[in-house]
């Protein structure tokens, strides 16, 4: 009778442990997602080809698309080099 009681306690302990692991694994994934949102994503500067975090990058809308630059200088150089001929200063 004592051996059966020990086995039942061991099985109950394993069930409680596995339930606890499932609960904590879900909370870790939620934490990782929040960290990823805080960091942003890497984007490549089309002018100098440096990768920069999108949260820190200089953002410009060009022809309806989003472009990200490492600095204001790169953004200005890129936009100046890619202006249509008719809108360039003489």
N, CA, C and O atoms as CSV, one atom per row, in Angstrom:
chain,resi,resn,atom,element,x,y,z
A,1,UNK,N,N,0.819,-1.192,0.000
A,1,UNK,CA,C,0.000,0.000,0.000
A,1,UNK,C,C,0.868,1.264,0.000
A,1,UNK,O,O,0.510,2.244,-0.653
A,2,UNK,N,N,1.976,1.266,0.701
A,2,UNK,CA,C,2.858,2.417,0.766
A,2,UNK,C,C,3.545,2.698,-0.561
A,2,UNK,O,O,3.790,3.855,-0.900
A,3,UNK,N,N,3.863,1.631,-1.328
A,3,UNK,CA,C,4.514,1.779,-2.621
A,3,UNK,C,C,3.567,2.419,-3.638
A,3,UNK,O,O,3.985,3.248,-4.447
A,4,UNK,N,N,2.312,2.037,-3.594
A,4,UNK,CA,C,1.313,2.618,-4.508
A,4,UNK,C,C,1.147,4.103,-4.218
A,4,UNK,O,O,1.045,4.907,-5.144
A,5,UNK,N,N,1.121,4.468,-2.962
A,5,UNK,CA,C,0.989,5.874,-2.568
A,5,UNK,C,C,2.182,6.695,-3.073
A,5,UNK,O,O,2.005,7.818,-3.545
A,6,UNK,N,N,3.377,6.147,-2.976
A,6,UNK,CA,C,4.590,6.835,-3.457
A,6,UNK,C,C,4.531,7.016,-4.964
A,6,UNK,O,O,4.860,8.086,-5.475
A,7,UNK,N,N,4.110,5.966,-5.684
A,7,UNK,CA,C,3.984,6.065,-7.137
A,7,UNK,C,C,2.946,7.110,-7.535
A,7,UNK,O,O,3.167,7.867,-8.481
A,8,UNK,N,N,1.827,7.163,-6.835
A,8,UNK,CA,C,0.781,8.150,-7.133
A,8,UNK,C,C,1.284,9.567,-6.882
A,8,UNK,O,O,0.987,10.479,-7.654
A,9,UNK,N,N,2.034,9.754,-5.816
A,9,UNK,CA,C,2.610,11.068,-5.524
A,9,UNK,C,C,3.636,11.459,-6.590
A,9,UNK,O,O,3.716,12.625,-6.978
A,10,UNK,N,N,4.410,10.498,-7.057
A,10,UNK,CA,C,5.397,10.780,-8.094
A,10,UNK,C,C,4.717,11.178,-9.398
A,10,UNK,O,O,5.153,12.125,-10.054
A,11,UNK,N,N,3.659,10.473,-9.784
A,11,UNK,CA,C,2.924,10.803,-11.007
A,11,UNK,C,C,2.278,12.183,-10.869
A,11,UNK,O,O,2.318,12.977,-11.809
A,12,UNK,N,N,1.689,12.475,-9.721
A,12,UNK,CA,C,1.076,13.794,-9.493
A,12,UNK,C,C,2.143,14.887,-9.571
A,12,UNK,O,O,1.905,15.952,-10.142
A,13,UNK,N,N,3.304,14.625,-9.004
A,13,UNK,CA,C,4.394,15.596,-9.065
A,13,UNK,C,C,4.853,15.860,-10.493
A,13,UNK,O,O,5.112,17.006,-10.858
A,14,UNK,N,N,4.955,14.805,-11.305
A,14,UNK,CA,C,5.343,14.972,-12.704
A,14,UNK,C,C,4.291,15.768,-13.479
A,14,UNK,O,O,4.644,16.605,-14.309
A,15,UNK,N,N,3.029,15.522,-13.224
A,15,UNK,CA,C,1.963,16.276,-13.895
A,15,UNK,C,C,2.008,17.755,-13.519
A,15,UNK,O,O,1.863,18.622,-14.382
A,16,UNK,N,N,2.202,18.037,-12.270
A,16,UNK,CA,C,2.282,19.428,-11.814
A,16,UNK,C,C,3.512,20.106,-12.418
A,16,UNK,O,O,3.439,21.257,-12.848
A,17,UNK,N,N,4.638,19.396,-12.451
A,17,UNK,CA,C,5.868,19.948,-13.029
A,17,UNK,C,C,5.696,20.248,-14.519
A,17,UNK,O,O,6.096,21.319,-14.974
A,18,UNK,N,N,5.109,19.326,-15.289
A,18,UNK,CA,C,4.927,19.560,-16.723
A,18,UNK,C,C,3.947,20.704,-16.967
A,18,UNK,O,O,4.142,21.480,-17.903
A,19,UNK,N,N,2.907,20.832,-16.159
A,19,UNK,CA,C,1.967,21.948,-16.279
A,19,UNK,C,C,2.670,23.272,-15.996
A,19,UNK,O,O,2.446,24.253,-16.704
A,20,UNK,N,N,3.504,23.310,-14.984
A,20,UNK,CA,C,4.262,24.508,-14.639
A,20,UNK,C,C,5.217,24.900,-15.770
A,20,UNK,O,O,5.334,26.082,-16.092
A,21,UNK,N,N,5.904,23.920,-16.379
A,21,UNK,CA,C,6.830,24.201,-17.482
A,21,UNK,C,C,6.092,24.798,-18.682
A,21,UNK,O,O,6.602,25.710,-19.331
A,22,UNK,N,N,4.892,24.287,-18.978
A,22,UNK,CA,C,4.106,24.828,-20.090
A,22,UNK,C,C,3.700,26.265,-19.814
A,22,UNK,O,O,3.723,27.100,-20.718
A,23,UNK,N,N,3.333,26.559,-18.586
A,23,UNK,CA,C,2.942,27.935,-18.236
A,23,UNK,C,C,4.113,28.892,-18.355
A,23,UNK,O,O,3.960,29.986,-18.898
A,24,UNK,N,N,5.272,28.506,-17.861
A,24,UNK,CA,C,6.418,29.412,-17.899
A,24,UNK,C,C,7.009,29.528,-19.294
A,24,UNK,O,O,7.565,30.574,-19.630
A,25,UNK,N,N,6.910,28.496,-20.116
A,25,UNK,CA,C,7.418,28.578,-21.490
A,25,UNK,C,C,6.628,29.608,-22.281
A,25,UNK,O,O,7.218,30.336,-23.079
A,26,UNK,N,N,5.328,29.698,-22.093
A,26,UNK,CA,C,4.504,30.683,-22.783
A,26,UNK,C,C,4.866,32.095,-22.392
A,26,UNK,O,O,4.873,32.982,-23.245
A,27,UNK,N,N,5.169,32.334,-21.124
A,27,UNK,CA,C,5.511,33.688,-20.698
A,27,UNK,C,C,6.877,34.111,-21.226
A,27,UNK,O,O,7.099,35.297,-21.469
A,28,UNK,N,N,7.792,33.170,-21.407
A,28,UNK,CA,C,9.094,33.509,-21.961
A,28,UNK,C,C,8.963,33.941,-23.412
A,28,UNK,O,O,9.634,34.880,-23.839
A,29,UNK,N,N,8.116,33.275,-24.170
A,29,UNK,CA,C,7.929,33.655,-25.562
A,29,UNK,C,C,7.332,35.056,-25.658
A,29,UNK,O,O,7.729,35.831,-26.528
A,30,UNK,N,N,6.406,35.389,-24.801
A,30,UNK,CA,C,5.814,36.724,-24.818
A,30,UNK,C,C,6.877,37.778,-24.506
A,30,UNK,O,O,6.869,38.857,-25.097
A,31,UNK,N,N,7.784,37.477,-23.589
A,31,UNK,CA,C,8.866,38.407,-23.246
A,31,UNK,C,C,9.784,38.622,-24.442
A,31,UNK,O,O,10.188,39.751,-24.721
A,32,UNK,N,N,10.114,37.540,-25.153
A,32,UNK,CA,C,10.990,37.649,-26.315
A,32,UNK,C,C,10.370,38.532,-27.391
A,32,UNK,O,O,11.072,39.317,-28.027
A,33,UNK,N,N,9.064,38.410,-27.600
A,33,UNK,CA,C,8.384,39.222,-28.610
A,33,UNK,C,C,8.457,40.697,-28.227
A,33,UNK,O,O,8.706,41.545,-29.084
A,34,UNK,N,N,8.244,41.010,-26.951
A,34,UNK,CA,C,8.319,42.404,-26.515
A,34,UNK,C,C,9.726,42.957,-26.738
A,34,UNK,O,O,9.884,44.109,-27.141
A,35,UNK,N,N,10.737,42.147,-26.478
A,35,UNK,CA,C,12.111,42.598,-26.688
A,35,UNK,C,C,12.373,42.847,-28.167
A,35,UNK,O,O,13.022,43.834,-28.513
A,36,UNK,N,N,11.883,41.974,-29.052
A,36,UNK,CA,C,12.061,42.163,-30.487
A,36,UNK,C,C,11.393,43.445,-30.952
A,36,UNK,O,O,11.954,44.162,-31.781
A,37,UNK,N,N,10.199,43.752,-30.433
A,37,UNK,CA,C,9.512,44.984,-30.812
A,37,UNK,C,C,10.300,46.206,-30.364
A,37,UNK,O,O,10.331,47.217,-31.065
A,38,UNK,N,N,10.930,46.119,-29.216
A,38,UNK,CA,C,11.702,47.241,-28.700
A,38,UNK,C,C,12.935,47.482,-29.566
A,38,UNK,O,O,13.329,48.628,-29.780
A,39,UNK,N,N,13.543,46.412,-30.063
A,39,UNK,CA,C,14.760,46.542,-30.839
A,39,UNK,C,C,14.512,46.925,-32.298
A,39,UNK,O,O,15.387,47.517,-32.929
A,40,UNK,N,N,13.361,46.605,-32.836
A,40,UNK,CA,C,13.091,46.888,-34.237
A,40,UNK,C,C,13.688,45.821,-35.126
A,40,UNK,O,O,13.855,44.676,-34.706
A,41,UNK,N,N,14.012,46.192,-36.355
A,41,UNK,CA,C,14.606,45.234,-37.285
A,41,UNK,C,C,15.724,45.927,-38.051
A,41,UNK,O,O,15.747,47.153,-38.164
A,42,UNK,N,N,16.638,45.140,-38.567
A,42,UNK,CA,C,17.740,45.707,-39.329
A,42,UNK,C,C,17.292,46.012,-40.750
A,42,UNK,O,O,16.632,45.198,-41.396
A,43,UNK,N,N,17.656,47.183,-41.222
A,43,UNK,CA,C,17.382,47.601,-42.593
A,43,UNK,C,C,18.682,48.104,-43.200
A,43,UNK,O,O,19.569,48.580,-42.491
A,44,UNK,N,N,18.787,47.992,-44.531
A,44,UNK,CA,C,20.021,48.402,-45.193
A,44,UNK,C,C,19.854,49.783,-45.814
A,44,UNK,O,O,18.877,50.051,-46.514
A,45,UNK,N,N,20.811,50.641,-45.549
A,45,UNK,CA,C,20.867,51.974,-46.135
A,45,UNK,C,C,21.149,51.803,-47.632
A,45,UNK,O,O,22.157,51.191,-47.987
A,46,UNK,N,N,20.287,52.329,-48.528
A,46,UNK,CA,C,20.515,52.143,-49.957
A,46,UNK,C,C,21.693,52.965,-50.499
A,46,UNK,O,O,22.170,52.695,-51.602
A,47,UNK,N,N,22.159,53.942,-49.755
A,47,UNK,CA,C,23.262,54.787,-50.209
A,47,UNK,C,C,24.619,54.154,-49.885
A,47,UNK,O,O,25.439,53.940,-50.778
A,48,UNK,N,N,24.846,53.861,-48.620
A,48,UNK,CA,C,26.167,53.346,-48.211
A,48,UNK,C,C,26.134,51.858,-47.856
A,48,UNK,O,O,27.180,51.281,-47.556
A,49,UNK,N,N,24.972,51.233,-47.884
A,49,UNK,CA,C,24.782,49.800,-47.677
A,49,UNK,C,C,25.100,49.320,-46.263
A,49,UNK,O,O,25.373,48.138,-46.054
A,50,UNK,N,N,25.067,50.223,-45.301
A,50,UNK,CA,C,25.260,49.871,-43.895
A,50,UNK,C,C,23.923,49.390,-43.351
A,50,UNK,O,O,22.874,49.913,-43.729
A,51,UNK,N,N,23.951,48.397,-42.464
A,51,UNK,CA,C,22.730,47.948,-41.801
A,51,UNK,C,C,22.534,48.758,-40.527
A,51,UNK,O,O,23.475,48.991,-39.769
A,52,UNK,N,N,21.293,49.180,-40.309
A,52,UNK,CA,C,20.973,50.000,-39.146
A,52,UNK,C,C,19.619,49.558,-38.602
A,52,UNK,O,O,18.763,49.095,-39.356
A,53,UNK,N,N,19.427,49.700,-37.295
A,53,UNK,CA,C,18.153,49.366,-36.669
A,53,UNK,C,C,17.087,50.339,-37.172
A,53,UNK,O,O,17.308,51.550,-37.176
A,54,UNK,N,N,15.947,49.825,-37.591
A,54,UNK,CA,C,14.900,50.682,-38.166
A,54,UNK,C,C,14.395,51.727,-37.172
A,54,UNK,O,O,13.915,52.787,-37.576
A,55,UNK,N,N,14.500,51.437,-35.889
A,55,UNK,CA,C,14.046,52.409,-34.877
A,55,UNK,C,C,14.990,53.609,-34.784
A,55,UNK,O,O,14.572,54.694,-34.381
A,56,UNK,N,N,16.262,53.421,-35.154
A,56,UNK,CA,C,17.257,54.492,-35.078
A,56,UNK,C,C,17.535,55.143,-36.424
A,56,UNK,O,O,18.231,56.156,-36.491
A,57,UNK,N,N,16.999,54.571,-37.495
A,57,UNK,CA,C,17.323,55.030,-38.845
A,57,UNK,C,C,16.572,56.314,-39.203
A,57,UNK,O,O,15.537,56.635,-38.619
A,58,UNK,N,N,17.123,57.037,-40.177
A,58,UNK,CA,C,16.470,58.217,-40.758
A,58,UNK,C,C,15.503,57.669,-41.814
A,58,UNK,O,O,15.915,56.939,-42.716
A,59,UNK,N,N,14.235,58.017,-41.701
A,59,UNK,CA,C,13.198,57.459,-42.558
A,59,UNK,C,C,12.755,58.473,-43.613
A,59,UNK,O,O,12.528,59.643,-43.308
A,60,UNK,N,N,12.636,58.008,-44.850
A,60,UNK,CA,C,12.119,58.850,-45.939
A,60,UNK,C,C,11.130,58.033,-46.759
A,60,UNK,O,O,11.327,56.835,-46.965
A,61,UNK,N,N,10.065,58.683,-47.226
A,61,UNK,CA,C,9.121,58.074,-48.165
A,61,UNK,C,C,9.538,58.491,-49.558
A,61,UNK,O,O,9.624,59.682,-49.855
A,62,UNK,N,N,9.799,57.513,-50.415
A,62,UNK,CA,C,10.212,57.790,-51.779
A,62,UNK,C,C,9.345,56.953,-52.719
A,62,UNK,O,O,9.330,55.725,-52.638
A,63,UNK,N,N,8.627,57.631,-53.608
A,63,UNK,CA,C,7.750,56.964,-54.574
A,63,UNK,C,C,6.813,55.978,-53.892
A,63,UNK,O,O,6.605,54.872,-54.390
A,64,UNK,N,N,6.250,56.369,-52.764
A,64,UNK,CA,C,5.304,55.530,-52.045
A,64,UNK,C,C,5.920,54.419,-51.215
A,64,UNK,O,O,5.202,53.662,-50.562
A,65,UNK,N,N,7.231,54.311,-51.232
A,65,UNK,CA,C,7.916,53.278,-50.454
A,65,UNK,C,C,8.697,53.881,-49.306
A,65,UNK,O,O,8.985,55.077,-49.289
A,66,UNK,N,N,9.031,53.049,-48.362
A,66,UNK,CA,C,9.808,53.482,-47.199
A,66,UNK,C,C,11.280,53.171,-47.416
A,66,UNK,O,O,11.638,52.049,-47.775
A,67,UNK,N,N,12.127,54.162,-47.199
A,67,UNK,CA,C,13.574,53.968,-47.240
A,67,UNK,C,C,14.156,54.394,-45.904
A,67,UNK,O,O,13.693,55.352,-45.285
A,68,UNK,N,N,15.181,53.669,-45.468
A,68,UNK,CA,C,15.835,53.951,-44.196
A,68,UNK,C,C,17.310,54.214,-44.453
A,68,UNK,O,O,17.949,53.522,-45.246
A,69,UNK,N,N,17.842,55.225,-43.771
A,69,UNK,CA,C,19.230,55.645,-43.949
A,69,UNK,C,C,19.930,55.694,-42.601
A,69,UNK,O,O,19.295,55.843,-41.558
A,70,UNK,N,N,21.255,55.567,-42.643
A,70,UNK,CA,C,22.032,55.606,-41.399
A,70,UNK,C,C,22.184,57.034,-40.882
A,70,UNK,O,O,22.394,57.243,-39.687
A,71,UNK,N,N,22.078,58.030,-41.788
A,71,UNK,CA,C,22.256,59.427,-41.370
A,71,UNK,C,C,21.519,60.359,-42.323
A,71,UNK,O,O,21.091,59.957,-43.405
A,72,UNK,N,N,21.382,61.595,-41.905
A,72,UNK,CA,C,20.774,62.621,-42.757
A,72,UNK,C,C,21.612,62.838,-44.018
A,72,UNK,O,O,21.061,63.044,-45.099
A,73,UNK,N,N,22.939,62.792,-43.885
A,73,UNK,CA,C,23.826,62.978,-45.042
A,73,UNK,C,C,23.581,61.919,-46.108
A,73,UNK,O,O,23.487,62.238,-47.293
A,74,UNK,N,N,23.476,60.652,-45.689
A,74,UNK,CA,C,23.216,59.579,-46.657
A,74,UNK,C,C,21.848,59.759,-47.308
A,74,UNK,O,O,21.695,59.529,-48.508
A,75,UNK,N,N,20.858,60.168,-46.524
A,75,UNK,CA,C,19.520,60.383,-47.084
A,75,UNK,C,C,19.559,61.502,-48.120
A,75,UNK,O,O,19.001,61.359,-49.208
A,76,UNK,N,N,20.209,62.605,-47.791
A,76,UNK,CA,C,20.293,63.733,-48.730
A,76,UNK,C,C,21.060,63.356,-49.994
A,76,UNK,O,O,20.636,63.700,-51.097
A,77,UNK,N,N,22.193,62.649,-49.848
A,77,UNK,CA,C,22.978,62.229,-51.005
A,77,UNK,C,C,22.184,61.295,-51.909
A,77,UNK,O,O,22.212,61.436,-53.131
A,78,UNK,N,N,21.474,60.341,-51.308
A,78,UNK,CA,C,20.684,59.393,-52.089
A,78,UNK,C,C,19.568,60.103,-52.850
A,78,UNK,O,O,19.364,59.865,-54.040
A,79,UNK,N,N,18.852,60.976,-52.146
A,79,UNK,CA,C,17.742,61.683,-52.793
A,79,UNK,C,C,18.241,62.614,-53.888
A,79,UNK,O,O,17.586,62.747,-54.921
A,80,UNK,N,N,19.384,63.263,-53.689
A,80,UNK,CA,C,19.943,64.144,-54.715
A,80,UNK,C,C,20.367,63.346,-55.948
A,80,UNK,O,O,20.160,63.791,-57.077
A,81,UNK,N,N,20.952,62.186,-55.738
A,81,UNK,CA,C,21.423,61.372,-56.856
A,81,UNK,C,C,20.274,60.696,-57.604
A,81,UNK,O,O,20.435,60.323,-58.766
A,82,UNK,N,N,19.122,60.534,-56.959
A,82,UNK,CA,C,18.020,59.811,-57.573
A,82,UNK,C,C,16.816,60.685,-57.906
A,82,UNK,O,O,15.709,60.177,-58.085
A,83,UNK,N,N,17.029,61.997,-57.989
A,83,UNK,CA,C,15.952,62.898,-58.413
A,83,UNK,C,C,15.734,62.734,-59.910
A,83,UNK,O,O,16.690,62.474,-60.641
A,84,UNK,N,N,14.506,62.878,-60.383
A,84,UNK,CA,C,14.283,62.893,-61.830
A,84,UNK,C,C,15.002,64.069,-62.469
A,84,UNK,O,O,15.169,65.104,-61.824
A,85,UNK,N,N,15.435,63.939,-63.728
A,85,UNK,CA,C,16.210,64.977,-64.453
A,85,UNK,C,C,15.517,66.335,-64.432
A,85,UNK,O,O,16.162,67.357,-64.200
A,86,UNK,N,N,14.190,66.352,-64.676
A,86,UNK,CA,C,13.502,67.644,-64.789
A,86,UNK,C,C,13.407,68.415,-63.478
A,86,UNK,O,O,13.233,69.633,-63.499
A,87,UNK,N,N,13.519,67.732,-62.333
A,87,UNK,CA,C,13.411,68.444,-61.067
A,87,UNK,C,C,14.767,68.801,-60.471
A,87,UNK,O,O,14.820,69.421,-59.409
A,88,UNK,N,N,15.863,68.427,-61.126
A,88,UNK,CA,C,17.204,68.778,-60.617
A,88,UNK,C,C,17.491,70.244,-60.900
A,88,UNK,O,O,17.109,70.767,-61.947
A,89,UNK,N,N,18.174,70.912,-59.954
A,89,UNK,CA,C,18.538,72.314,-60.194
A,89,UNK,C,C,19.560,72.412,-61.334
A,89,UNK,O,O,20.387,71.517,-61.503
A,90,UNK,N,N,19.503,73.496,-62.114
A,90,UNK,CA,C,20.398,73.666,-63.258
A,90,UNK,C,C,21.755,74.144,-62.827
A,90,UNK,O,O,22.635,74.341,-63.665
